[in-house]
Amino acid sequence: MAKVAVIGAGAWGTTLAIILAEKKHQVTLWAFEPDLIAEILEYRENKRFLPGYPLTDGVRPTANLVETFAAEIFFFVVPTQHLRSIARQFKTRISPAATIVSASKGIEDKTFCLPSEIISSEIGSQQIIALSGPNLSSEIAKGLPAAIVAAAKERALAVKVQESLMLERFRVYTNDDLIGVQLGGALKNVIAIAAGLADGLALGDNAKAALLVRGMAEISRLGKALGAREETFAGLSGMGDLITTCSSQLSRNHRVGQALAQGKKLSAILAETKTVAEGVPTTVAALGLSRKLGVNMPISQEVYNVLYEEKDPYQALTALMTRSATNE
């Protein structure tokens, strides 16, 4: 049993707190919104982001950051674009012996940094573990079986996180490809927006299958250029997460694509959404990285065109289908 701090009380952060409490850890669940914490304390449930799943006494919600500093394991579960400002508050305050886990999925839009790199640069620790995989929060909170990957350069660190989370219904694998595991979790959100567009346009299962496979091809190309292992993208944090996010109605990014296909404006979609669709800012970062490294990412480019250039989704599809013939 350990003292654990979960930084971020969205759906995924709350779900991790539930799992950690089930493992008998002493869990502090922190959010920067005092009103959210007040609601959770009143109802012992996160009605805003994870309604219907009560928190046990093993979870202590708080808006006071100081109450998290004594933890032995920190799980950072905040949107990637806000991760740097949150992590900065922990500089010199986290024990060098503490274990730091990034459960955020995205790429910082201006620096192109992955979550582990953001945390490392702000806190100073080089021993960051990344947690990623096909994990729909409400299914896991409900008790349905799932699997995830804990990745770290040093296997012993990944094993520590594996042991802290592993349940009969929640299987944790380890991996040493820190870059690949994070990239898979980030970039699948971009392809999920494309999948939502395809479903919203009723393009059929053949088109959806082609989209997922070719989407994974460009994710792998970018990953390889950044030093990731190609086989990582065939695993849970790659293809596993991609399949789930591109097919489930619970996926925020998929819903963004569907709404765009129905003619809604991005600004209106985001204004109506409580939670963050990481694929929207990640699309900008992915394209920035692809240009920097000379990697071709046509699906991501067309997703960008629809999101930010208001390109008609049908025209985006036509642009993809009429590209020059090539080898698979």
Backbone hydrogen bonds in HBPLUS format (Angstrom, degrees):
<---DONOR---> <-ACCEPTOR-->    atom                        ^
c    i                          cat <-CA-CA->   ^        H-A-AA   ^      H-
h    n   atom  resd res      DA  || num        DHA   H-A  angle D-A-AA Bond
n    s   type  num  typ     dist DA aas  dist angle  dist       angle   num
A0026-GLN N   A0002-ALA O   2.94 MM  24  6.17 157.6  1.99 150.7 157.9     1
A0072-GLU N   A0003-LYS O   2.74 MM  69  5.40 160.6  1.78 139.6 144.9     2
A0073-ILE N   A0003-LYS O   3.27 MM  70  6.68 149.4  2.37 152.0 158.3     3
A0004-VAL N   A0026-GLN O   2.81 MM  22  5.96 173.3  1.82 158.7 160.5     4
A0028-THR N   A0004-VAL O   2.84 MM  24  6.24 158.1  1.88 158.0 165.5     5
A0005-ALA N   A0073-ILE O   2.90 MM  68  6.32 163.3  1.93 163.9 169.6     6
A0075-PHE N   A0005-ALA O   2.82 MM  70  6.20 165.6  1.84 164.8 169.3     7
A0006-VAL N   A0028-THR O   2.79 MM  22  6.13 167.9  1.81 167.2 170.8     8
A0030-TRP N   A0006-VAL O   2.88 MM  24  6.11 172.4  1.88 168.8 171.4     9
A0007-ILE N   A0075-PHE O   2.70 MM  68  5.92 167.6  1.71 164.2 168.7    10
A0077-VAL N   A0007-ILE O   2.77 MM  70  5.65 166.8  1.79 153.0 155.5    11
A0008-GLY N   A0030-TRP O   2.81 MM  22  5.64 153.7  1.88 149.2 155.5    12
A0014-THR N   A0010-GLY O   2.97 MM   4  5.96 160.9  2.01 146.1 151.8    13
A0015-THR N   A0011-ALA O   2.99 MM   4  6.13 150.5  2.08 139.6 148.2    14
A0016-LEU N   A0012-TRP O   2.92 MM   4  6.17 161.3  1.96 152.4 156.6    15
A0017-ALA N   A0013-GLY O   3.00 MM   4  6.25 151.5  2.08 143.2 151.3    16
A0018-ILE N   A0014-THR O   3.01 MM   4  6.32 148.9  2.11 144.5 152.4    17
A0019-ILE N   A0015-THR O   3.02 MM   4  6.38 158.7  2.07 152.2 157.3    18
A0020-LEU N   A0016-LEU O   2.86 MM   4  6.04 168.4  1.88 155.3 158.6    19
A0021-ALA N   A0017-ALA O   2.94 MM   4  6.04 152.9  2.01 144.1 151.3    20
A0022-GLU N   A0018-ILE O   3.00 MM   4  6.21 146.7  2.12 140.6 150.0    21
A0022-GLU N   A0019-ILE O   3.06 MM   3  5.01 116.7  2.48  92.5 108.3    22
A0023-LYS N   A0019-ILE O   3.04 MM   4  6.43 131.9  2.28 140.3 153.6    23
A0023-LYS N   A0020-LEU O   3.13 MM   3  5.00 130.2  2.39  90.1 103.6    24
A0025-HIS N   A0020-LEU O   3.16 MM   5  5.73 162.7  2.19 156.0 151.5    25
A0024-LYS N   A0021-ALA O   2.87 MM   3  4.91 154.9  1.93 106.2 111.3    26
A0027-VAL N   A0058-GLY O   3.13 MM  31  6.09 160.3  2.17 176.4 175.9    27
A0060-ARG N   A0027-VAL O   2.72 MM  33  6.05 160.5  1.76 153.7 160.6    28
A0029-LEU N   A0060-ARG O   2.96 MM  31  5.87 154.6  2.03 122.0 130.1    29
A0062-THR N   A0029-LEU O   2.87 MM  33  6.15 146.9  1.98 158.5 156.2    30
A0031-ALA N   A0062-THR O   3.22 MM  31  6.72 145.4  2.35 151.4 161.0    31
A0036-LEU N   A0033-GLU O   3.10 MM   3  5.36 125.2  2.42 104.5 117.7    32
A0037-ILE N   A0033-GLU O   3.21 MM   4  6.59 162.3  2.24 156.3 160.6    33
A0038-ALA N   A0034-PRO O   2.90 MM   4  6.10 152.0  1.98 145.3 153.7    34
A0039-GLU N   A0035-ASP O   3.04 MM   4  6.28 150.9  2.13 140.8 147.7    35
A0040-ILE N   A0036-LEU O   2.96 MM   4  6.30 159.7  2.00 151.5 157.1    36
A0041-LEU N   A0037-ILE O   2.87 MM   4  6.06 160.1  1.91 151.9 157.1    37
A0042-GLU N   A0038-ALA O   2.98 MM   4  6.12 150.1  2.07 141.2 149.5    38
A0043-TYR N   A0039-GLU O   2.96 MM   4  6.15 164.4  1.99 155.1 158.2    39
A0044-ARG N   A0040-ILE O   2.61 MM   4  4.99 129.8  1.85 139.8 150.7    40
A0055-LEU N   A0044-ARG O   2.78 MM  11  5.38 164.6  1.81 144.1 147.0    41
A0050-LEU N   A0046-ASN O   2.75 MM   4  5.17 152.2  1.82 150.6 159.1    42
A0059-VAL N   A0056-THR O   3.20 MM   3  5.94 169.2  2.22 121.5 122.7    43
A0067-GLU N   A0064-ASN O   3.14 MM   3  5.76 143.2  2.28 114.0 122.5    44
A0068-THR N   A0065-LEU O   2.97 MM   3  5.59 164.8  1.99 119.8 124.8    45
A0069-PHE N   A0066-VAL O   3.22 MM   3  5.53 154.5  2.28 110.4 117.2    46
A0071-ALA N   A0068-THR O   3.14 MM   3  5.84 166.3  2.16 127.5 129.7    47
A0099-THR N   A0072-GLU O   2.85 MM  27  6.25 164.8  1.87 154.5 155.9    48
A0074-PHE N   A0099-THR O   2.79 MM  25  6.21 161.4  1.82 164.8 170.9    49
A0101-VAL N   A0074-PHE O   2.70 MM  27  5.92 165.5  1.72 172.1 176.7    50
A0076-PHE N   A0101-VAL O   2.78 MM  25  6.13 171.6  1.79 170.9 170.2    51
A0103-ALA N   A0076-PHE O   2.86 MM  27  5.80 169.8  1.87 157.8 158.7    52
A0082-HIS N   A0079-PRO O   2.90 MM   3  5.52 156.9  1.96 121.0 128.6    53
A0083-LEU N   A0080-THR O   3.15 MM   3  4.92 152.9  2.23  98.2 106.5    54
A0086-ILE N   A0082-HIS O   3.29 MM   4  6.54 155.9  2.35 151.0 157.9    55
A0087-ALA N   A0083-LEU O   2.81 MM   4  5.94 173.1  1.81 161.2 163.5    56
A0088-ARG N   A0084-ARG O   2.95 MM   4  6.00 151.7  2.03 148.6 155.8    57
A0089-GLN N   A0086-ILE O   3.09 MM   3  5.62 144.8  2.22 111.2 120.2    58
A0090-PHE N   A0087-ALA O   2.92 MM   3  5.46 161.8  1.95 117.8 123.9    59
A0091-LYS N   A0088-ARG O   3.33 MM   3  5.52 165.7  2.35 106.5 110.8    60
A0093-ARG N   A0090-PHE O   2.87 MM   3  5.07 158.5  1.92 126.2 130.8    61
A0098-ALA N   A0095-SER O   2.92 MM   3  5.28 164.2  1.94 115.9 121.2    62
A0129-ILE N   A0100-ILE O   2.95 MM  29  6.30 163.5  1.98 156.1 161.5    63
A0102-SER N   A0129-ILE O   2.69 MM  27  6.09 163.9  1.71 166.4 172.2    64
A0131-LEU N   A0102-SER O   2.83 MM  29  6.03 157.2  1.88 166.5 162.8    65
A0108-GLU N   A0113-CYS O   2.91 MM   5  5.22 168.9  1.92 155.8 155.2    66
A0112-PHE N   A0108-GLU O   2.88 MM   4  4.96 142.5  2.02 138.6 145.5    67
A0117-GLU N   A0114-LEU O   2.93 MM   3  5.29 123.9  2.25 109.3 124.0    68
A0118-ILE N   A0114-LEU O   3.03 MM   4  6.37 149.5  2.12 153.9 163.5    69
A0119-ILE N   A0115-PRO O   3.00 MM   4  6.27 170.7  2.01 159.8 160.4    70
A0120-SER N   A0116-SER O   2.95 MM   4  6.00 161.0  1.98 141.5 147.7    71
A0121-SER N   A0117-GLU O   2.99 MM   4  6.00 158.2  2.04 140.6 146.2    72
A0122-GLU N   A0118-ILE O   3.12 MM   4  6.32 145.1  2.25 146.1 155.1    73
A0123-ILE N   A0119-ILE O   2.82 MM   4  5.82 167.8  1.84 160.0 163.5    74
A0124-GLY N   A0120-SER O   2.81 MM   4  5.03 142.5  1.95 126.6 138.2    75
A0130-ALA N   A0151-ALA O   2.83 MM  21  5.07 161.0  1.87 149.3 153.3    76
A0151-ALA N   A0130-ALA O   2.77 MM  21  5.07 166.3  1.79 152.2 156.8    77
A0132-SER N   A0149-VAL O   3.02 MM  17  5.43 159.9  2.06 151.1 157.6    78
A0149-VAL N   A0132-SER O   2.80 MM  17  5.43 159.1  1.85 159.4 166.7    79
A0135-ASN N   A0133-GLY O   3.04 MM   2  5.75 115.1  2.48 113.5  97.2    80
A0139-GLU N   A0136-LEU O   3.14 MM   3  5.68 125.7  2.45 113.0 125.9    81
A0140-ILE N   A0136-LEU O   3.27 MM   4  6.56 161.5  2.31 157.3 162.8    82
A0141-ALA N   A0137-SER O   2.86 MM   4  6.06 167.2  1.87 161.8 165.9    83
A0142-LYS N   A0138-SER O   3.02 MM   4  5.99 139.1  2.19 133.3 143.5    84
A0144-LEU N   A0139-GLU O   3.03 MM   5  5.51 156.3  2.09 163.0 155.4    85
A0143-GLY N   A0140-ILE O   2.95 MM   3  5.10 144.6  2.07 101.7 112.7    86
A0146-ALA N   A0169-ARG O   2.98 MM  23  6.42 143.5  2.11 147.2 158.3    87
A0171-ARG N   A0146-ALA O   2.91 MM  25  6.31 155.5  1.97 158.4 153.7    88
A0148-ILE N   A0171-ARG O   2.90 MM  23  6.39 141.7  2.05 154.7 167.0    89
A0173-TYR N   A0148-ILE O   2.86 MM  25  6.18 169.4  1.87 155.7 158.3    90
A0150-ALA N   A0173-TYR O   2.78 MM  23  6.14 163.2  1.80 158.4 162.1    91
A0175-ASN N   A0150-ALA O   3.04 MM  25  6.21 133.4  2.27 147.8 145.5    92
A0152-ALA N   A0175-ASN O   3.02 MM  23  6.57 148.5  2.12 154.9 158.2    93
A0157-LEU N   A0154-GLU O   3.06 MM   3  5.70 137.6  2.24 116.3 126.0    94
A0159-VAL N   A0155-ARG O   2.89 MM   4  6.16 157.5  1.94 157.6 164.7    95
A0160-LYS N   A0156-ALA O   3.06 MM   4  6.23 145.9  2.18 136.9 145.3    96
A0161-VAL N   A0157-LEU O   3.25 MM   4  6.64 155.4  2.31 148.7 153.5    97
A0162-GLN N   A0158-ALA O   2.88 MM   4  6.12 155.4  1.95 147.0 155.0    98
A0163-GLU N   A0159-VAL O   2.88 MM   4  6.11 160.3  1.91 152.5 155.8    99
A0164-SER N   A0160-LYS O   3.07 MM   4  6.28 139.4  2.24 135.8 147.0   100
A0164-SER N   A0161-VAL O   3.11 MM   3  4.96 121.3  2.47  90.7 106.0   101
A0165-LEU N   A0161-VAL O   3.19 MM   4  6.35 130.5  2.45 146.0 156.2   102
A0165-LEU N   A0162-GLN O   3.33 MM   3  5.53 146.0  2.46 101.4 110.2   103
A0166-MET N   A0162-GLN O   2.99 MM   4  5.78 151.9  2.07 156.3 162.5   104
A0167-LEU N   A0170-PHE O   2.97 MM   3  4.75 173.4  1.97 137.6 139.9   105
A0170-PHE N   A0167-LEU O   3.14 MM   3  4.75 147.9  2.25  92.8 102.6   106
A0181-VAL N   A0177-ASP O   3.07 MM   4  6.14 170.3  2.08 157.6 160.2   107
A0182-GLN N   A0178-LEU O   3.39 MM   4  6.40 156.8  2.45 135.7 141.5   108
A0183-LEU N   A0179-ILE O   2.90 MM   4  6.09 160.3  1.94 155.9 162.3   109
A0184-GLY N   A0180-GLY O   3.00 MM   4  6.10 165.1  2.02 152.6 155.9   110
A0185-GLY N   A0181-VAL O   3.40 MM   4  6.53 160.9  2.44 138.0 142.5   111
A0186-ALA N   A0182-GLN O   2.99 MM   4  6.21 142.7  2.14 144.5 155.0   112
A0187-LEU N   A0183-LEU O   2.83 MM   4  5.85 173.6  1.83 162.4 163.0   113
A0188-LYS N   A0184-GLY O   3.22 MM   4  5.95 151.0  2.31 139.9 146.0   114
A0189-ASN N   A0186-ALA O   3.30 MM   3  5.91 149.4  2.39 109.5 117.1   115
A0190-VAL N   A0187-LEU O   3.01 MM   3  5.33 134.1  2.23 105.6 117.0   116
A0191-ILE N   A0187-LEU O   3.35 MM   4  6.81 159.5  2.40 151.5 155.6   117
A0192-ALA N   A0188-LYS O   2.83 MM   4  5.99 141.5  1.97 140.6 152.3   118
A0193-ILE N   A0189-ASN O   3.22 MM   4  6.47 141.1  2.38 135.2 142.8   119
A0193-ILE N   A0190-VAL O   3.19 MM   3  5.37 128.8  2.47  97.7 109.9   120
A0194-ALA N   A0190-VAL O   3.32 MM   4  6.75 154.8  2.39 142.0 148.3   121
A0195-ALA N   A0191-ILE O   2.82 MM   4  6.17 148.4  1.91 146.3 156.1   122
A0196-GLY N   A0192-ALA O   2.89 MM   4  6.11 149.1  1.98 142.4 150.4   123
A0197-LEU N   A0193-ILE O   2.96 MM   4  6.29 149.5  2.05 145.7 154.1   124
A0198-ALA N   A0194-ALA O   2.95 MM   4  6.27 156.7  2.01 147.0 153.1   125
A0199-ASP N   A0195-ALA O   2.91 MM   4  6.16 159.3  1.95 149.2 154.4   126
A0200-GLY N   A0196-GLY O   2.81 MM   4  5.90 154.6  1.87 143.8 151.8   127
A0201-LEU N   A0197-LEU O   2.96 MM   4  6.15 136.5  2.15 142.8 153.7   128
A0203-LEU N   A0198-ALA O   3.09 MM   5  5.50 166.5  2.11 153.1 156.7   129
A0202-ALA N   A0199-ASP O   3.02 MM   3  4.85 155.1  2.08  98.7 106.4   130
A0208-LYS N   A0204-GLY O   3.22 MM   4  6.42 152.1  2.30 138.1 146.3   131
A0209-ALA N   A0205-ASP O   2.88 MM   4  6.07 161.5  1.91 152.5 156.1   132
A0210-ALA N   A0206-ASN O   3.06 MM   4  6.29 164.4  2.08 149.8 154.0   133
A0211-LEU N   A0207-ALA O   2.89 MM   4  6.05 154.6  1.96 145.8 153.3   134
A0212-LEU N   A0208-LYS O   3.00 MM   4  6.27 160.4  2.04 152.5 156.3   135
A0213-VAL N   A0209-ALA O   3.07 MM   4  6.27 168.6  2.08 153.5 156.5   136
A0214-ARG N   A0210-ALA O   2.90 MM   4  5.97 168.4  1.92 152.2 156.1   137
A0215-GLY N   A0211-LEU O   2.76 MM   4  5.70 141.3  1.91 137.9 149.9   138
A0216-MET N   A0212-LEU O   2.90 MM   4  6.11 153.7  1.97 144.3 150.3   139
A0217-ALA N   A0213-VAL O   3.03 MM   4  6.31 142.4  2.17 138.7 149.5   140
A0218-GLU N   A0214-ARG O   3.19 MM   4  6.53 152.0  2.28 144.0 148.6   141
A0219-ILE N   A0215-GLY O   3.04 MM   4  6.32 150.6  2.13 145.0 154.0   142
A0220-SER N   A0216-MET O   2.89 MM   4  6.03 160.5  1.93 148.6 153.4   143
A0221-ARG N   A0217-ALA O   3.03 MM   4  6.27 150.1  2.12 140.1 148.3   144
A0222-LEU N   A0218-GLU O   3.12 MM   4  6.29 165.2  2.14 144.8 147.7   145
A0223-GLY N   A0219-ILE O   2.90 MM   4  6.10 160.7  1.94 149.6 156.0   146
A0224-LYS N   A0220-SER O   2.84 MM   4  5.96 162.4  1.87 151.7 155.5   147
A0225-ALA N   A0221-ARG O   3.13 MM   4  6.32 154.4  2.20 143.7 150.3   148
A0226-LEU N   A0222-LEU O   3.13 MM   4  6.40 131.5  2.38 140.9 153.5   149
A0226-LEU N   A0223-GLY O   3.05 MM   3  5.12 134.6  2.26  97.6 110.4   150
A0228-ALA N   A0223-GLY O   2.82 MM   5  5.03 159.0  1.87 148.3 141.1   151
A0227-GLY N   A0224-LYS O   3.13 MM   3  5.10 160.3  2.17 102.1 108.0   152
A0232-THR N   A0229-ARG O   3.10 MM   3  5.59 147.6  2.21 111.3 120.2   153
A0233-PHE N   A0230-GLU O   3.20 MM   3  5.87 143.7  2.34 114.2 121.4   154
A0234-ALA N   A0231-GLU O   3.07 MM   3  5.35 159.1  2.12 107.5 114.2   155
A0235-GLY N   A0232-THR O   3.04 MM   3  5.42 161.8  2.07 112.8 117.8   156
A0239-MET N   A0233-PHE O   2.88 MM   6  5.89 133.0  2.10 126.1 137.0   157
A0238-GLY N   A0235-GLY O   3.14 MM   3  5.31 148.3  2.24 103.6 113.2   158
A0240-GLY N   A0235-GLY O   3.03 MM   5  6.06 177.9  2.03 146.1 145.5   159
A0241-ASP N   A0236-LEU O   2.86 MM   5  5.97 124.2  2.17 141.9 154.3   160
A0242-LEU N   A0238-GLY O   2.94 MM   4  6.10 158.2  1.98 152.7 160.0   161
A0243-ILE N   A0239-MET O   2.89 MM   4  6.00 168.1  1.90 154.2 155.6   162
A0244-THR N   A0240-GLY O   3.28 MM   4  6.46 169.1  2.29 146.8 149.7   163
A0245-THR N   A0241-ASP O   2.94 MM   4  6.02 172.5  1.95 154.1 156.6   164
A0246-CYS N   A0242-LEU O   2.94 MM   4  5.90 150.2  2.03 148.3 155.9   165
A0247-SER N   A0244-THR O   3.30 MM   3  5.44 151.6  2.38 101.6 109.7   166
A0248-SER N   A0244-THR O   3.08 MM   4  5.89 142.4  2.23 155.2 160.3   167
A0251-SER N   A0248-SER O   3.23 MM   3  5.56 165.4  2.25 107.4 111.9   168
A0255-ARG N   A0251-SER O   3.11 MM   4  6.32 155.1  2.18 143.5 150.1   169
A0256-VAL N   A0252-ARG O   3.03 MM   4  6.35 144.2  2.16 143.0 152.8   170
A0257-GLY N   A0253-ASN O   3.17 MM   4  6.52 159.2  2.22 148.8 152.5   171
A0258-GLN N   A0254-HIS O   3.03 MM   4  6.36 160.0  2.07 151.0 156.5   172
A0259-ALA N   A0255-ARG O   2.97 MM   4  6.12 161.1  2.01 148.4 153.1   173
A0260-LEU N   A0256-VAL O   2.99 MM   4  6.24 155.2  2.05 150.0 156.8   174
A0261-ALA N   A0257-GLY O   2.99 MM   4  6.23 154.4  2.05 148.6 155.5   175
A0262-GLN N   A0258-GLN O   3.11 MM   4  6.41 130.6  2.37 138.2 151.1   176
A0262-GLN N   A0259-ALA O   3.11 MM   3  5.03 132.8  2.34  92.9 106.0   177
A0264-LYS N   A0259-ALA O   3.15 MM   5  5.68 158.3  2.20 155.4 148.8   178
A0263-GLY N   A0260-LEU O   2.97 MM   3  5.19 159.3  2.01 108.5 113.5   179
A0269-ILE N   A0265-LYS O   3.01 MM   4  6.32 157.3  2.06 154.1 161.1   180
A0270-LEU N   A0266-LEU O   2.93 MM   4  6.16 169.0  1.94 162.9 164.2   181
A0271-ALA N   A0267-SER O   3.02 MM   4  6.10 148.2  2.13 138.3 147.4   182
A0272-GLU N   A0268-ALA O   3.14 MM   4  6.29 139.1  2.31 141.1 150.2   183
A0272-GLU N   A0269-ILE O   3.22 MM   3  5.33 131.3  2.47  96.7 109.0   184
A0273-THR N   A0270-LEU O   3.24 MM   3  5.13 152.2  2.33  97.6 105.8   185
A0280-VAL N   A0277-ALA O   3.14 MM   3  6.09 162.0  2.17 129.6 132.6   186
A0282-THR N   A0278-GLU O   3.10 MM   4  6.10 157.4  2.15 154.5 160.6   187
A0283-THR N   A0279-GLY O   3.01 MM   4  5.87 138.9  2.18 135.6 141.9   188
A0284-VAL N   A0281-PRO O   3.14 MM   3  5.47 125.3  2.45 104.0 116.1   189
A0285-ALA N   A0281-PRO O   3.32 MM   4  6.73 160.5  2.36 148.9 153.6   190
A0286-ALA N   A0282-THR O   2.75 MM   4  5.90 161.7  1.78 156.4 161.6   191
A0287-LEU N   A0283-THR O   3.12 MM   4  6.27 160.9  2.16 145.3 149.4   192
A0288-GLY N   A0284-VAL O   3.02 MM   4  6.23 153.6  2.09 144.5 152.6   193
A0289-LEU N   A0285-ALA O   2.89 MM   4  6.15 159.5  1.93 152.9 157.6   194
A0290-SER N   A0286-ALA O   2.89 MM   4  6.10 155.7  1.95 144.9 152.3   195
A0291-ARG N   A0287-LEU O   2.97 MM   4  6.16 158.4  2.02 149.4 153.7   196
A0292-LYS N   A0288-GLY O   3.06 MM   4  6.21 156.9  2.11 143.2 150.1   197
A0293-LEU N   A0289-LEU O   2.94 MM   4  6.10 150.9  2.03 150.5 157.5   198
A0294-GLY N   A0290-SER O   2.80 MM   4  5.61 114.1  2.24 134.8 150.1   199
A0295-VAL N   A0290-SER O   2.80 MM   5  4.66 156.1  1.85 137.9 143.2   200
A0301-GLN N   A0297-MET O   3.00 MM   4  6.22 151.0  2.09 149.3 158.4   201
A0302-GLU N   A0298-PRO O   3.03 MM   4  6.29 155.6  2.09 146.8 151.9   202
A0303-VAL N   A0299-ILE O   2.91 MM   4  6.21 153.1  1.98 152.1 160.3   203
A0304-TYR N   A0300-SER O   2.93 MM   4  6.16 156.5  1.99 146.0 152.2   204
A0305-ASN N   A0301-GLN O   2.95 MM   4  6.26 154.3  2.01 144.3 151.6   205
A0306-VAL N   A0302-GLU O   3.01 MM   4  6.26 151.2  2.09 145.0 151.5   206
A0307-LEU N   A0303-VAL O   2.89 MM   4  6.10 163.9  1.91 153.3 158.1   207
A0308-TYR N   A0304-TYR O   2.77 MM   4  5.72 174.5  1.78 161.1 162.8   208
A0309-GLU N   A0305-ASN O   2.98 MM   4  4.71 136.4  2.17 112.8 124.6   209
A0311-LYS N   A0305-ASN O   3.02 MM   6  5.49 167.5  2.04 129.7 130.5   210
A0315-GLN N   A0312-ASP O   2.94 MM   3  5.25 120.7  2.30 106.6 121.7   211
A0316-ALA N   A0312-ASP O   3.00 MM   4  6.38 148.7  2.10 151.4 161.4   212
A0317-LEU N   A0313-PRO O   2.97 MM   4  6.26 154.1  2.03 146.9 153.2   213
A0318-THR N   A0314-TYR O   2.92 MM   4  6.21 159.5  1.97 146.3 151.9   214
A0319-ALA N   A0315-GLN O   2.93 MM   4  6.15 153.0  2.01 143.7 150.7   215
A0320-LEU N   A0316-ALA O   3.16 MM   4  6.47 146.8  2.28 142.3 150.4   216
A0320-LEU N   A0317-LEU O   3.08 MM   3  5.19 121.1  2.44  97.4 111.9   217
A0321-MET N   A0317-LEU O   2.93 MM   4  6.20 161.8  1.96 157.0 162.2   218
A0322-THR N   A0318-THR O   3.00 MM   4  6.01 136.8  2.19 147.1 156.1   219
